[in-house]
């Protein structure tokens, strides 16, 4: 079985990481870009403004 070429990350607002709104994005699993933390300007509907979203770990889940 081949290795995954992308991993799933969660983007949360920088000013309010506990905000109810967040984005999921794909990020390369290996190489130089995998080591860099992502940040992007995205729309936050709860504040109705464009804000800086930063990369955070995915929350733990239970099976």
Helices and strands as residue ranges (DSSP letters): E 6-13, E 22-28, E 39-44, E 49-56
